[in-house]
């Protein structure tokens, strides 16, 4: 279930598991994401790619074309993540 789906259904955050509570998160953004959505940004991006792949399958795109499109999305997401980390370091 995606982020926007959860929000649109006014879904309350799930209670944090013992495992989640004991894990040390790489950054504060991940801590907040887990508190609110139960998953890290990386996990969300992975599920986002799964959702995009499902959409591309429904559109009838062959695997080769889906791979190309998913790769472009992954590159965009990684650039965004790297730029975000760089901006944090500059502050």
Buried (B, 14 or more C-beta within 10 A) or exposed (E): EEBEEBEEEEEEEEEEEEEBEEBEBEEEBBBEBBEBBBBBBEBBBBEBBEBBBEEBEEEEBEEEEBEEBBEEBBEEBEEEBEEEEEEEEEE
